[in-house]
Amino acid sequence: MMRRCIVWLLLYLLGEEVRTTMVTVYVTLIIKGYKTFAQVPVNLQPQVEAELAVLELGIDGKPLPTEPAA
């Protein structure tokens, strides 16, 4: 709980630059398997999900299934 308060306070005080950095940190932690998407603060989840999609990864950090070539 205390960590969430600290993260929220940093995001509030420092703005977009920290938010972008925190998104990158959470994306990395999800890919490495240290965090799950559910553990990402709610206010960062849309940006984290979008960043994972750009990397063609699901919210579990694993590659999205691809359709076979026709």
Residue pairs with C-beta under 8 A, 6 or more apart in sequence:
4 41
7 22
7 41
8 41
8 43
10 18
10 22
11 18
11 19
11 22
11 41
11 43
11 44
19 44
19 47
22 44
23 44
23 47
23 48
23 51
24 51
26 35
26 40
26 44
26 48
27 48
27 51
27 52
27 55
29 35
30 36
30 37
30 40
30 48
30 52
30 59
30 60
30 61
31 55
31 57
31 61
32 61
33 61
36 60
37 45
37 48
37 49
37 59
37 60
40 48
48 59
49 59
52 58
52 59
52 61
56 63
56 64
57 63
57 64
58 64
